[in-house]
């Protein structure tokens, strides 16, 4: 009987761990979609005002974001590429972040792309932040981790930032779940006809274009799903993605698993953003407006 209880307990623990890792990865992707949705709405709302002061504000935000991106990248070279050590992997991560920042701007400014440089600058800052959280999650005994002398403070600050972005994502999802332009909203939710640049055509029949607007129903299912995924992600942060290195250390969200999760999130962010820019060119017959 005791053996059966232990077997059942281990099975449940292993199953919940796999489910939490899958849910956490899904939450990171949803978080990226939320960021893209937020930056596009932010840019569109200021452009639609069509006033000089808002154009200056857009330019100011863009310049500040790009300056922050490149200044932060310089700090990453100082912190995670100490002299006298072969830190090629860290250099690769940082250089890729800089290349992506330039790629975002070049693609967004291309004449055939209906893009804007302000969202590109915000995504660049976020990519630099993800690169930092990835490198700061390296084990404190790794020679290329130049912040190992302050590992406890860095670990705690990364954890706080991770929790903060999680809370902001949940709050934003709650607001958007009740919006008439909710992205990722389930098919049963009434829509006002807005289209998602990530998903293409909205499911709105042409014959209903002139019908009266119906009240927007709040999607409780969508919000609770996001909340559940966020809870799984928070658990992974606190346990270092259940890695053995984290179990042997008093530091949280530290280990090579955390490093690669962050880096893959950065690259996924870049891929999704570039997709929103080039998709209308690849599929001209679809409406991505």
MOKAFEN-V873929 format. One record per residue. N is the residue number from 1. RES is the residue in three letters. D_LAST is the distance of its C-alpha to the last C-alpha in Angstrom with 1 decimal. Layout:
n-><N,N>
res-><RES,RES>
d_last-><D_LAST,D_LAST>
This chain:
n-><1,2,3,4,5,6,7,8,9,10,11,12,13,14,15,16,17,18,19,20,21,22,23,24,25,26,27,28,29,30,31,32,33,34,35,36,37,38,39,40,41,42,43,44,45,46,47,48,49,50,51,52,53,54,55,56,57,58,59,60,61,62,63,64,65,66,67,68,69,70,71,72,73,74,75,76,77,78,79,80,81,82,83,84,85,86,87,88,89,90,91,92,93,94,95,96,97,98,99,100,101,102,103,104,105,106,107,108,109,110,111,112,113,114,115,116,117,118,119,120,121,122,123,124,125,126,127,128,129,130,131,132,133,134,135,136,137,138,139,140,141,142,143,144,145,146,147,148,149,150,151,152,153,154,155,156,157,158,159,160,161,162,163,164,165,166,167,168,169,170,171,172,173,174,175,176,177,178,179,180,181,182,183,184,185,186,187,188,189,190,191,192,193,194,195,196,197,198,199,200,201,202,203,204,205,206,207,208,209,210,211,212,213,214,215,216,217,218,219,220,221,222,223,224,225,226,227,228,229,230,231,232,233,234,235,236,237,238,239,240,241,242,243,244,245,246,247,248,249,250,251,252,253,254,255,256,257,258,259,260,261,262,263,264,265,266,267,268,269,270,271,272,273,274,275,276,277,278,279,280,281,282,283,284,285,286,287,288,289>
res-><UNK,UNK,UNK,UNK,UNK,UNK,UNK,UNK,UNK,UNK,UNK,UNK,UNK,UNK,UNK,UNK,UNK,UNK,UNK,UNK,UNK,UNK,UNK,UNK,UNK,UNK,UNK,UNK,UNK,UNK,UNK,UNK,UNK,UNK,UNK,UNK,UNK,UNK,UNK,UNK,UNK,UNK,UNK,UNK,UNK,UNK,UNK,UNK,UNK,UNK,UNK,UNK,UNK,UNK,UNK,UNK,UNK,UNK,UNK,UNK,UNK,UNK,UNK,UNK,UNK,UNK,UNK,UNK,UNK,UNK,UNK,UNK,UNK,UNK,UNK,UNK,UNK,UNK,UNK,UNK,UNK,UNK,UNK,UNK,UNK,UNK,UNK,UNK,UNK,UNK,UNK,UNK,UNK,UNK,UNK,UNK,UNK,UNK,UNK,UNK,UNK,UNK,UNK,UNK,UNK,UNK,UNK,UNK,UNK,UNK,UNK,UNK,UNK,UNK,UNK,UNK,UNK,UNK,UNK,UNK,UNK,UNK,UNK,UNK,UNK,UNK,UNK,UNK,UNK,UNK,UNK,UNK,UNK,UNK,UNK,UNK,UNK,UNK,UNK,UNK,UNK,UNK,UNK,UNK,UNK,UNK,UNK,UNK,UNK,UNK,UNK,UNK,UNK,UNK,UNK,UNK,UNK,UNK,UNK,UNK,UNK,UNK,UNK,UNK,UNK,UNK,UNK,UNK,UNK,UNK,UNK,UNK,UNK,UNK,UNK,UNK,UNK,UNK,UNK,UNK,UNK,UNK,UNK,UNK,UNK,UNK,UNK,UNK,UNK,UNK,UNK,UNK,UNK,UNK,UNK,UNK,UNK,UNK,UNK,UNK,UNK,UNK,UNK,UNK,UNK,UNK,UNK,UNK,UNK,UNK,UNK,UNK,UNK,UNK,UNK,UNK,UNK,UNK,UNK,UNK,UNK,UNK,UNK,UNK,UNK,UNK,UNK,UNK,UNK,UNK,UNK,UNK,UNK,UNK,UNK,UNK,UNK,UNK,UNK,UNK,UNK,UNK,UNK,UNK,UNK,UNK,UNK,UNK,UNK,UNK,UNK,UNK,UNK,UNK,UNK,UNK,UNK,UNK,UNK,UNK,UNK,UNK,UNK,UNK,UNK,UNK,UNK,UNK,UNK,UNK,UNK,UNK,UNK,UNK,UNK,UNK,UNK,UNK,UNK,UNK,UNK,UNK,UNK,UNK,UNK,UNK,UNK,UNK,UNK>
d_last-><61.7,60.9,59.5,57.3,55.9,55.3,53.5,51.3,50.5,49.6,47.5,45.6,45.2,43.9,41.5,40.1,39.8,37.7,35.5,35.1,34.1,31.6,30.1,30.2,28.3,25.6,25.5,25.0,21.9,20.6,21.5,19.4,16.3,17.3,17.7,14.4,12.8,15.4,15.0,11.3,12.1,15.3,14.0,11.5,14.5,16.8,14.9,14.4,18.2,18.8,22.3,24.4,25.4,21.9,21.3,24.7,23.8,20.7,23.0,25.7,23.7,22.6,26.2,27.7,25.5,26.3,30.0,30.1,28.7,31.3,34.1,33.5,33.5,36.8,38.2,37.3,39.3,42.2,42.1,41.4,43.0,46.6,49.0,51.4,49.2,47.0,43.6,41.5,39.2,38.3,38.0,35.6,33.4,33.4,32.9,29.9,28.4,29.0,27.6,24.4,24.1,24.5,22.2,19.3,20.0,20.6,17.4,15.3,17.3,17.2,16.6,14.3,12.1,9.4,11.2,13.7,17.3,17.7,15.9,17.7,20.9,20.6,19.9,22.9,25.1,24.3,25.1,28.4,29.2,28.8,31.0,33.6,33.7,34.1,37.0,38.6,38.8,41.2,44.7,46.9,49.5,47.1,48.5,45.1,44.1,45.3,44.7,47.2,49.6,47.1,45.8,46.3,44.4,41.6,41.3,41.3,38.8,36.4,37.0,36.3,33.1,32.0,33.0,31.2,27.8,28.5,29.3,26.2,24.0,25.8,25.6,21.9,21.5,23.8,21.8,18.4,20.3,21.1,17.8,15.9,12.7,14.7,13.3,15.8,17.2,19.5,19.0,21.7,19.9,18.6,15.0,13.8,10.9,8.3,6.3,7.5,6.4,10.1,10.5,8.0,8.5,10.1,13.7,13.9,16.3,16.0,19.5,18.8,16.2,19.2,21.0,22.3,20.5,22.4,23.4,21.3,23.6,24.1,23.7,27.1,26.8,23.7,25.3,28.7,27.2,25.7,29.0,31.0,29.1,29.6,33.3,33.6,32.1,34.4,37.3,36.4,36.4,39.8,41.3,39.9,38.1,41.5,42.8,46.5,46.4,45.0,47.7,50.4,49.0,48.8,45.5,42.2,39.1,41.2,41.5,40.0,37.9,36.2,35.8,34.0,31.8,30.5,30.1,28.2,25.9,25.4,24.6,22.3,20.4,20.2,19.2,16.3,15.0,15.6,13.8,10.5,11.1,12.6,11.0,8.7,12.2,14.1,12.4,11.3,11.8,9.2,5.7,3.8,0.0>
